[in-house]
Amino acid sequence: MSLLYIDGSDFVRALKGGTIKLESHRDQVDQLNVFPVPDGDTGTNMFLTLQSAVKEGEKSQHQPLGKVARAVSAGSLMGARGNSGVILSQIFRGIAFYLDHKERAAGSDLAQAFKAGSRTAYEAVMKPVEGTILTIIREIGRGCEEEAKKNDDVIKVLMAGIRSGYAALEKTPLMLPVLREAGVVDAGGQGLLFFMEGFAEALAYDNQLNLDGLRLSSTAAEKVEFSPPEELPLLDYRYCTELLLKGQGLNIEVIKNNLGILGDSLLAVGDDKLVKVHVHTNHPGRVLEFCVQFGSLNDIKINNMQEEVHQHRNNWPKDTELRSSPAQAPKVGLVAVGSGQGVKEILRSLGVNQVVEGGQTMNPSTEDLLKACQATKLPAVIIFPNNSNIILTAQQAALLAEGQEVRVVATRSVMQCISALIEFDPDGDLDDMVKAMEEEARRVKYAEITRAVRDSKVNGLDIKTGHIIGIIGDSIKIKADDNQSAVLEVVKQMKDEDSELITLFYGADIVENDAQELKSLLQDLYAEYEVQVHYGGQPHYSYYVSVE
C-alpha cells in the first residue's frame, strides 16, 4: 500500500507529528547548540515556531493544501523565535510558494516544495553558512527529488530526503570548525530532521502504513562525543533582538542595509506589510529606534545571550545520550588547488584540509602538492587539481608520495570539486570514495568568464584583446560585451532537461550588487531552477559557473 497524495488536513496532521517529535527531543537539540551562539535554545526556538505554525494551520486545515500551506507559513513567521526559528519560517514560506493553488500534492510535488523552501531560506540569510540547517534542508530536497524520479510514494520520498539530510548532518562538523571543536553536529539541522521524522511518521500512521525498513538506525547526534569548551566565549554582540514590524510599503533591503551595521546574524524577512527582524547587537535600542520609523513594533524580545551562555554552560551534560565513545581520527585527508578568499573558505568548509594557492596563471609544483599532502598527517589523501594544467602535476605527486596513499580526482574546475566533495567520508573506503567523487564531478557542467588577453580566432569567434569570453569546459564558446551577457549565454548552452541547479562564484573584480542582480535575472529566466551565488574572490575570472 502506498500514499500517493496528501491534502491540507494531511499536511496539518503531519505538521503536528513533526512538532511533537521535535518537542520530545527539544532538550537534546538545545544541548547541541553552539553556533552561531552557544546559548542552548535552538530546539526550544524551533519548537515554539512550529507551535505557532500548527495553530494557524489548524484554522484552515479543511481548505485546499495551498491555502493551508500559506496559513502555516504566516503562523511560522508570526511565531518565529531565534535564528533557527526565522530560518525555519522561511523554509515554510518557500514550501507555501510552491504549493500555492494546489488542492493536494504528490511525492514529486513535496520534493519540489522542499527545494523551494531551501532556496527561500538561503536567500533570507545575508551570509549563508554551510554546515547549518541551510545545508540540511538543501540535501533533504535533493534526496526527495532523486527518490521522486523513481516512484511517487510520499512516504518513500520523505524518508529518502531524511536519509540524505542525516548523511549531510554527519558531515557538519567537517564544515564548521566550531562544531568540530565542540564535538557536535549542527543543532538546527538535527532539529529539522527530528521534525521531518515526525512529519513522515504521522502520515504513515494515519494511513496505516508500515515504516519498517525505512527507519534510520540511529541519529547523527548519538554518534558524536560532546565536549563543552573549558572557557566560555565572550560574545561580540550580547543581545538577541527580535520584533515584528507592521507597516505599509516596508522595504526589506533598506531594513537589512541599515541594521546590518548594528550587529550580526541579521534576518529580516516578510513582505511590504509585515517584517520579522532578528539581529544580534550591542545596541537593541538603536534597532528599535530605526524600525519604529516605518511602522508599529510588536512582539519585541531582547535576550542577554551572554547570560544565557552562562546558564547553558551550567546545564551542559557530563554523561548523557549526547556522549558516546570518542570519535576515531579520520583516515582520509583532502588537498585542493584554489585561489580567492571565498573559494578557499568554501573548500575548507567542505572538509578540505589543505588548500594550495594556484590556478590557471599560477600552477603549483609537484613539491607544493606533496608538502600539502604531508601537512594533513593522514594515511590517505585525495588531491583535487581543479585545473587541466595541474592534473599531471597532481598525478606525479601521487606517484612520488611516501608513507601516504595519494589519489587524484582529476577535477578541471573548482565547481567540479565542490560537487565531488558531497561524497566525502573521512572514514570511508578510499577506492569507493574516489569512484563516487569522479562520477559526481563528471555530472557537473562548468564554465569560466574572463577577458581575452590577446587577439585570436577560436571556434568561429573573432576575439579581440579585452573581449569578455565564456569558456565552457576547456573550450572558448562565446564572446560578449559584458559579464552578465556572457553568464546568461553559457548557462543557456549548458542547461538541459535534467538541470536543476545553477551556481555562480563571483570574482575579485565583481561587486556584490552586480552578482545579486545577475542572480535575480537568472531566477526570473529559470524559475524552476535553484540559483546560488557565492563570493569567490578569484582573480582573473569574473565568474565561475556550474549547471547540474
PLY file of the C-alpha trace (Angstrom):
ply
format ascii 1.0
element vertex 548
property float x
property float y
property float z
element edge 547
property int vertex1
property int vertex2
end_header
0.00 0.00 0.00
1.31 3.44 -0.94
0.43 7.02 -0.11
0.29 8.88 -3.41
-1.10 12.26 -2.34
-1.58 14.44 0.71
-4.16 17.21 1.17
-4.48 20.13 3.56
-5.66 18.08 6.55
-2.86 15.55 5.95
-0.35 18.40 5.94
-1.57 19.72 9.30
-1.53 16.25 10.89
2.00 15.71 9.62
3.00 19.15 10.92
1.66 18.20 14.36
3.55 14.91 14.24
6.78 16.69 13.41
6.23 19.24 16.17
5.59 16.52 18.76
8.70 14.62 17.66
10.84 17.74 17.98
9.35 18.54 21.39
10.35 15.09 22.67
13.95 15.79 21.59
13.97 19.52 22.34
16.45 19.32 25.23
18.79 17.20 23.15
18.79 19.78 20.35
19.29 22.60 22.87
22.39 20.85 24.21
23.87 20.63 20.70
23.55 24.39 20.21
26.99 26.00 19.79
26.50 28.03 16.57
26.13 30.94 15.98
25.97 31.44 19.79
26.16 28.62 22.37
23.06 29.76 24.27
21.25 26.42 24.25
17.89 27.44 22.78
17.79 26.12 19.21
15.42 23.24 19.96
13.16 25.46 22.05
13.05 28.20 19.42
12.22 25.76 16.64
9.51 24.14 18.76
7.87 27.49 19.60
7.98 28.47 15.94
6.29 25.20 14.97
3.64 25.63 17.66
2.60 28.90 16.07
2.62 27.29 12.61
0.38 24.45 13.82
-2.04 26.89 15.44
-2.56 28.77 12.17
-2.65 25.60 10.10
-5.45 24.12 12.21
-7.68 27.10 11.44
-7.69 26.24 7.72
-6.95 22.51 7.70
-10.07 21.66 5.69
-9.09 24.08 2.92
-7.07 23.11 -0.19
-3.42 22.32 0.51
-2.14 25.58 -0.98
-4.22 27.69 1.43
-3.19 25.55 4.39
0.49 25.92 3.46
0.07 29.71 3.29
-1.52 29.74 6.74
1.29 27.60 8.14
3.83 29.95 6.58
2.15 33.00 8.11
1.93 31.31 11.50
5.58 30.31 11.47
6.62 33.88 10.63
4.47 35.39 13.38
5.81 32.92 15.92
9.42 32.68 14.71
11.91 32.58 17.56
15.65 32.95 17.23
17.90 32.46 14.25
16.78 28.86 13.69
13.10 29.71 14.02
13.27 32.54 11.49
15.10 30.32 9.01
12.51 27.58 9.61
9.76 30.10 8.84
11.46 30.83 5.52
11.54 27.13 4.68
7.77 27.09 5.19
7.45 30.25 3.12
9.18 28.59 0.17
7.08 25.44 0.60
3.92 27.57 0.57
5.06 29.41 -2.54
5.44 26.15 -4.46
2.22 24.57 -3.17
0.14 27.70 -3.80
-3.15 26.92 -5.63
-2.67 23.16 -5.27
-5.51 21.02 -3.92
-3.14 18.21 -2.96
0.47 17.17 -3.50
2.18 14.05 -4.78
5.65 12.93 -3.70
7.22 14.83 -6.59
5.36 17.99 -5.53
6.68 17.68 -1.98
10.21 17.24 -3.31
9.96 20.48 -5.29
8.32 22.21 -2.34
11.26 21.35 -0.08
13.67 22.58 -2.75
11.71 25.85 -2.90
11.95 26.03 0.89
15.71 25.64 0.64
16.02 28.41 -1.95
13.93 30.82 0.11
15.89 30.10 3.29
19.24 30.65 1.56
18.02 33.94 0.11
16.88 35.15 3.54
20.35 34.86 5.07
22.77 37.64 4.17
25.82 35.39 4.54
24.74 31.74 4.24
26.97 29.34 6.17
27.31 25.70 5.15
27.15 23.08 7.86
23.91 24.54 9.24
20.18 23.98 8.84
20.56 25.50 5.37
22.74 22.61 4.23
20.32 20.07 5.70
17.17 21.41 4.03
19.02 21.59 0.71
20.05 17.93 0.98
16.55 16.91 2.12
15.16 18.47 -1.05
17.82 16.82 -3.18
17.17 13.39 -1.65
13.41 13.74 -2.05
13.79 14.72 -5.67
16.03 11.76 -6.51
13.53 9.33 -4.99
10.59 11.04 -6.70
12.19 10.24 -10.07
11.77 6.52 -9.25
8.32 6.48 -7.65
5.70 8.83 -6.26
5.13 7.21 -2.88
5.01 10.15 -0.48
6.47 8.22 2.46
9.38 6.80 0.47
10.12 10.23 -0.97
10.14 11.79 2.51
12.31 9.06 4.00
14.81 9.35 1.15
15.07 13.05 1.90
15.57 12.36 5.61
18.35 9.88 4.88
20.09 12.45 2.67
19.67 15.01 5.42
21.28 12.73 8.01
24.17 11.97 5.67
24.79 15.71 5.42
24.30 16.23 9.17
27.11 13.83 9.98
29.42 15.99 7.86
28.51 19.30 9.50
31.48 19.12 11.94
33.73 18.99 8.87
32.13 22.16 7.52
32.08 24.27 10.70
35.18 24.34 12.95
33.08 25.41 15.96
31.08 22.18 15.67
34.21 20.11 15.26
35.79 21.68 18.36
32.69 21.01 20.48
32.25 17.51 19.06
28.63 18.04 17.96
26.57 18.15 14.81
24.55 21.25 13.91
21.65 21.78 16.28
19.31 23.39 13.74
19.94 20.62 11.23
19.29 17.93 13.85
16.12 19.72 14.95
14.86 19.90 11.38
15.48 16.17 10.91
13.62 15.28 14.11
10.72 17.34 12.75
10.90 15.61 9.36
10.90 12.17 11.00
7.76 13.04 12.94
6.21 14.52 9.80
6.70 11.25 7.87
5.71 9.04 10.82
2.41 10.88 11.28
1.48 10.40 7.62
2.41 6.72 7.77
0.45 6.16 10.98
-2.66 7.96 9.75
-2.66 5.87 6.58
-1.83 2.59 8.33
1.47 2.28 6.51
4.49 0.41 7.84
7.75 2.30 8.24
9.77 -0.83 8.96
12.82 -0.96 6.73
12.63 2.79 6.15
13.63 3.96 9.62
17.10 5.24 10.37
19.06 3.01 12.71
20.34 5.95 14.75
20.79 9.68 14.65
23.95 11.57 13.97
23.67 13.31 17.32
24.03 9.97 19.10
27.26 9.19 17.26
29.23 12.25 18.33
31.07 12.88 21.57
30.04 16.14 23.20
32.93 18.17 24.58
31.88 21.55 26.06
34.63 24.17 25.95
36.54 24.80 29.14
36.25 28.56 28.72
33.07 30.40 27.80
33.21 32.60 24.72
33.00 36.36 25.00
30.35 37.41 22.52
30.99 40.23 20.08
27.28 41.08 20.28
25.47 40.49 23.55
21.75 41.00 22.86
19.50 38.90 20.65
16.87 41.39 19.48
13.66 40.30 17.76
10.49 42.06 16.72
7.62 42.11 14.25
7.41 45.34 12.25
3.98 46.16 10.82
3.54 48.97 8.32
2.87 49.90 4.70
5.39 49.78 1.86
8.10 48.23 4.02
11.38 47.82 2.16
13.26 44.77 3.42
16.50 45.69 1.67
16.56 49.13 3.32
15.96 47.50 6.69
18.75 44.97 6.12
21.25 47.56 4.93
20.71 49.76 7.98
20.52 47.07 10.64
23.49 45.19 9.21
25.88 47.77 10.64
24.49 47.29 14.16
25.39 43.62 14.59
25.39 40.18 13.00
23.14 37.13 12.49
20.72 39.53 10.82
17.50 38.19 9.36
14.78 40.47 8.00
12.03 38.55 6.24
8.41 39.05 5.27
6.67 41.40 2.86
5.76 45.06 2.44
3.30 44.94 5.37
4.94 42.63 7.91
8.65 42.05 8.54
10.22 39.74 11.12
13.53 41.17 12.36
16.20 39.16 14.18
19.66 40.56 14.93
22.47 40.10 17.46
23.58 43.54 18.60
25.08 45.54 21.46
22.53 48.32 20.94
18.96 46.93 20.90
17.60 50.42 21.47
19.07 51.60 18.18
17.42 48.66 16.41
14.04 49.63 17.87
14.54 53.34 17.11
15.33 52.59 13.49
12.42 50.19 12.96
9.80 52.41 14.61
10.28 54.96 11.80
8.49 52.58 9.43
5.58 51.28 11.46
4.45 49.69 14.72
6.66 47.36 16.76
5.16 44.12 18.03
6.27 41.01 19.90
9.58 42.59 20.97
12.07 40.22 22.60
15.53 41.19 23.85
17.66 38.47 25.42
21.08 38.82 27.03
22.89 36.00 25.23
25.99 36.22 27.44
23.85 35.35 30.46
22.14 32.58 28.51
25.53 31.14 27.58
26.48 31.01 31.28
23.20 29.31 32.17
23.59 26.85 29.31
27.15 26.08 30.41
25.91 25.11 33.87
23.44 22.69 32.28
25.86 21.05 29.86
25.77 17.26 30.27
28.63 15.21 31.61
27.23 11.79 30.78
24.07 11.87 28.67
22.83 10.44 25.42
24.91 13.09 23.64
28.09 11.39 24.84
29.33 8.22 23.21
32.69 6.63 22.51
35.30 9.08 21.26
35.27 9.55 17.51
38.17 7.93 15.69
40.65 10.13 13.87
39.80 10.48 10.18
41.64 8.21 7.73
41.43 10.33 4.59
42.55 13.91 4.04
41.84 16.32 1.19
44.11 18.68 -0.74
42.67 21.08 -3.29
44.08 23.81 -5.51
42.30 27.15 -5.48
42.65 30.91 -5.34
40.44 33.64 -3.97
39.44 34.14 -0.34
35.86 32.99 -0.83
36.84 29.93 -2.83
39.35 28.88 -0.17
36.85 29.34 2.65
34.22 27.25 0.87
36.70 24.47 0.14
37.77 24.37 3.79
34.15 24.41 4.95
33.54 21.30 2.86
36.32 19.37 4.55
39.47 20.25 2.59
42.47 20.06 4.92
44.99 21.95 2.79
44.21 24.50 0.05
47.19 25.09 -2.24
47.30 28.53 -3.83
47.12 28.26 -7.61
45.10 28.23 -10.78
45.34 29.00 -14.47
48.05 31.66 -14.19
49.91 30.16 -11.24
50.32 26.38 -11.32
51.64 24.82 -8.10
54.61 22.48 -8.33
54.76 18.78 -7.53
56.65 19.73 -4.37
53.89 22.14 -3.33
51.29 19.37 -3.59
53.48 16.83 -1.81
54.04 19.21 1.11
50.31 19.83 1.34
49.63 16.08 1.45
52.23 15.63 4.19
50.72 18.52 6.17
47.43 16.62 6.53
49.30 14.00 8.62
46.79 11.39 7.46
47.48 7.95 5.95
45.49 8.63 2.76
44.96 11.83 0.78
42.86 12.82 -2.24
44.12 15.69 -4.43
41.78 17.90 -6.46
43.85 19.81 -9.08
40.86 21.93 -10.21
42.58 22.90 -13.46
43.51 20.90 -16.55
47.08 22.26 -16.41
47.59 20.86 -12.89
46.26 17.32 -13.35
49.58 15.82 -14.50
51.41 17.58 -11.66
48.96 16.11 -9.16
49.36 12.65 -10.63
53.13 12.99 -10.39
52.80 13.97 -6.73
50.70 10.86 -6.12
53.44 8.68 -7.64
56.18 10.29 -5.55
54.32 10.28 -2.22
55.99 8.26 0.50
54.24 6.96 3.60
50.84 8.04 2.30
48.36 6.60 -0.18
47.60 9.53 -2.50
44.89 9.53 -5.17
43.86 12.18 -7.68
40.31 13.08 -8.65
41.06 14.83 -11.93
38.83 17.88 -11.49
39.33 20.57 -14.09
37.41 23.23 -12.18
36.67 24.31 -8.62
33.00 23.83 -9.48
33.56 20.13 -10.17
35.50 19.84 -6.91
32.71 21.37 -4.81
30.16 18.89 -6.17
32.56 15.97 -5.75
33.09 16.84 -2.08
29.48 15.85 -1.40
30.74 12.26 -1.49
33.50 12.81 1.08
33.55 10.49 4.09
36.76 10.82 6.17
36.33 7.24 7.39
35.11 5.76 4.11
36.75 3.31 1.72
39.27 5.22 -0.40
38.57 3.42 -3.68
34.80 3.71 -3.34
35.06 7.36 -2.40
37.31 8.28 -5.33
34.98 6.50 -7.73
31.92 8.28 -6.35
33.69 11.65 -6.47
34.74 11.12 -10.08
31.16 10.29 -11.04
29.86 13.37 -9.23
32.45 15.60 -10.93
31.54 14.29 -14.39
27.92 15.25 -13.76
28.79 18.94 -13.46
28.85 21.28 -16.44
31.11 24.23 -15.74
32.24 27.49 -17.31
34.51 30.43 -16.59
34.06 34.05 -17.58
37.19 36.12 -18.21
38.77 38.65 -20.59
40.80 37.75 -23.65
44.46 38.66 -23.26
45.25 38.54 -27.00
43.59 38.53 -30.41
42.57 35.10 -31.67
40.09 33.16 -33.80
38.58 30.18 -32.00
35.50 28.08 -32.83
34.43 30.61 -35.43
34.72 33.53 -32.99
36.79 36.59 -33.92
38.13 37.55 -30.50
39.99 40.77 -29.75
42.07 41.64 -26.70
39.76 42.72 -23.90
36.67 40.88 -25.16
34.65 39.06 -22.49
34.81 35.35 -23.25
33.00 32.32 -21.87
34.96 29.09 -21.56
32.72 26.02 -21.27
34.74 23.06 -20.13
38.12 23.73 -21.71
36.84 25.40 -24.88
36.03 29.03 -25.64
32.41 29.01 -26.72
31.17 32.60 -26.56
32.27 36.22 -26.65
30.21 39.01 -25.18
30.19 42.72 -24.44
29.75 42.31 -20.69
29.93 39.74 -17.92
26.17 39.46 -17.47
25.58 38.58 -21.12
28.40 36.07 -21.01
26.97 34.27 -17.97
23.48 34.15 -19.46
24.81 32.65 -22.68
26.96 29.96 -21.05
24.06 28.92 -18.82
21.80 28.73 -21.87
24.30 26.47 -23.62
24.97 24.23 -20.60
21.46 23.59 -19.28
19.38 20.59 -20.35
16.20 18.81 -19.28
17.93 17.25 -16.27
19.40 20.51 -14.93
18.16 21.81 -11.60
20.91 23.91 -10.00
22.84 26.97 -11.26
25.77 28.12 -9.12
27.88 31.26 -9.54
31.09 32.26 -7.76
31.83 35.93 -8.42
35.41 37.10 -8.62
37.53 39.84 -7.09
36.57 42.35 -9.80
32.80 41.97 -9.32
30.77 43.95 -6.77
28.16 42.05 -4.77
25.21 44.11 -6.05
26.02 43.15 -9.64
26.24 39.48 -8.69
22.90 39.64 -6.86
21.30 41.40 -9.82
22.53 38.59 -12.06
21.12 36.04 -9.64
17.68 37.70 -9.79
17.80 37.71 -13.58
18.69 34.02 -13.71
15.95 33.18 -11.21
13.41 35.01 -13.40
14.59 33.18 -16.51
14.81 29.75 -14.86
12.15 29.82 -12.16
12.18 26.04 -11.79
15.92 26.00 -11.03
17.73 26.66 -7.77
20.15 29.57 -8.26
23.00 30.11 -5.80
25.53 32.95 -5.79
28.64 32.97 -3.58
31.62 35.26 -3.17
34.67 33.52 -4.64
37.14 36.37 -4.80
39.10 34.55 -7.52
41.48 36.71 -9.60
41.32 36.94 -13.41
37.90 35.22 -13.70
34.79 37.32 -13.21
32.60 34.28 -12.64
32.86 30.57 -12.15
29.59 28.97 -13.31
28.19 25.48 -12.94
24.97 23.80 -14.02
23.95 20.44 -12.62
0 1
1 2
2 3
3 4
4 5
5 6
6 7
7 8
8 9
9 10
10 11
11 12
12 13
13 14
14 15
15 16
16 17
17 18
18 19
19 20
20 21
21 22
22 23
23 24
24 25
25 26
26 27
27 28
28 29
29 30
30 31
31 32
32 33
33 34
34 35
35 36
36 37
37 38
38 39
39 40
40 41
41 42
42 43
43 44
44 45
45 46
46 47
47 48
48 49
49 50
50 51
51 52
52 53
53 54
54 55
55 56
56 57
57 58
58 59
59 60
60 61
61 62
62 63
63 64
64 65
65 66
66 67
67 68
68 69
69 70
70 71
71 72
72 73
73 74
74 75
75 76
76 77
77 78
78 79
79 80
80 81
81 82
82 83
83 84
84 85
85 86
86 87
87 88
88 89
89 90
90 91
91 92
92 93
93 94
94 95
95 96
96 97
97 98
98 99
99 100
100 101
101 102
102 103
103 104
104 105
105 106
106 107
107 108
108 109
109 110
110 111
111 112
112 113
113 114
114 115
115 116
116 117
117 118
118 119
119 120
120 121
121 122
122 123
123 124
124 125
125 126
126 127
127 128
128 129
129 130
130 131
131 132
132 133
133 134
134 135
135 136
136 137
137 138
138 139
139 140
140 141
141 142
142 143
143 144
144 145
145 146
146 147
147 148
148 149
149 150
150 151
151 152
152 153
153 154
154 155
155 156
156 157
157 158
158 159
159 160
160 161
161 162
162 163
163 164
164 165
165 166
166 167
167 168
168 169
169 170
170 171
171 172
172 173
173 174
174 175
175 176
176 177
177 178
178 179
179 180
180 181
181 182
182 183
183 184
184 185
185 186
186 187
187 188
188 189
189 190
190 191
191 192
192 193
193 194
194 195
195 196
196 197
197 198
198 199
199 200
200 201
201 202
202 203
203 204
204 205
205 206
206 207
207 208
208 209
209 210
210 211
211 212
212 213
213 214
214 215
215 216
216 217
217 218
218 219
219 220
220 221
221 222
222 223
223 224
224 225
225 226
226 227
227 228
228 229
229 230
230 231
231 232
232 233
233 234
234 235
235 236
236 237
237 238
238 239
239 240
240 241
241 242
242 243
243 244
244 245
245 246
246 247
247 248
248 249
249 250
250 251
251 252
252 253
253 254
254 255
255 256
256 257
257 258
258 259
259 260
260 261
261 262
262 263
263 264
264 265
265 266
266 267
267 268
268 269
269 270
270 271
271 272
272 273
273 274
274 275
275 276
276 277
277 278
278 279
279 280
280 281
281 282
282 283
283 284
284 285
285 286
286 287
287 288
288 289
289 290
290 291
291 292
292 293
293 294
294 295
295 296
296 297
297 298
298 299
299 300
300 301
301 302
302 303
303 304
304 305
305 306
306 307
307 308
308 309
309 310
310 311
311 312
312 313
313 314
314 315
315 316
316 317
317 318
318 319
319 320
320 321
321 322
322 323
323 324
324 325
325 326
326 327
327 328
328 329
329 330
330 331
331 332
332 333
333 334
334 335
335 336
336 337
337 338
338 339
339 340
340 341
341 342
342 343
343 344
344 345
345 346
346 347
347 348
348 349
349 350
350 351
351 352
352 353
353 354
354 355
355 356
356 357
357 358
358 359
359 360
360 361
361 362
362 363
363 364
364 365
365 366
366 367
367 368
368 369
369 370
370 371
371 372
372 373
373 374
374 375
375 376
376 377
377 378
378 379
379 380
380 381
381 382
382 383
383 384
384 385
385 386
386 387
387 388
388 389
389 390
390 391
391 392
392 393
393 394
394 395
395 396
396 397
397 398
398 399
399 400
400 401
401 402
402 403
403 404
404 405
405 406
406 407
407 408
408 409
409 410
410 411
411 412
412 413
413 414
414 415
415 416
416 417
417 418
418 419
419 420
420 421
421 422
422 423
423 424
424 425
425 426
426 427
427 428
428 429
429 430
430 431
431 432
432 433
433 434
434 435
435 436
436 437
437 438
438 439
439 440
440 441
441 442
442 443
443 444
444 445
445 446
446 447
447 448
448 449
449 450
450 451
451 452
452 453
453 454
454 455
455 456
456 457
457 458
458 459
459 460
460 461
461 462
462 463
463 464
464 465
465 466
466 467
467 468
468 469
469 470
470 471
471 472
472 473
473 474
474 475
475 476
476 477
477 478
478 479
479 480
480 481
481 482
482 483
483 484
484 485
485 486
486 487
487 488
488 489
489 490
490 491
491 492
492 493
493 494
494 495
495 496
496 497
497 498
498 499
499 500
500 501
501 502
502 503
503 504
504 505
505 506
506 507
507 508
508 509
509 510
510 511
511 512
512 513
513 514
514 515
515 516
516 517
517 518
518 519
519 520
520 521
521 522
522 523
523 524
524 525
525 526
526 527
527 528
528 529
529 530
530 531
531 532
532 533
533 534
534 535
535 536
536 537
537 538
538 539
539 540
540 541
541 542
542 543
543 544
544 545
545 546
546 547
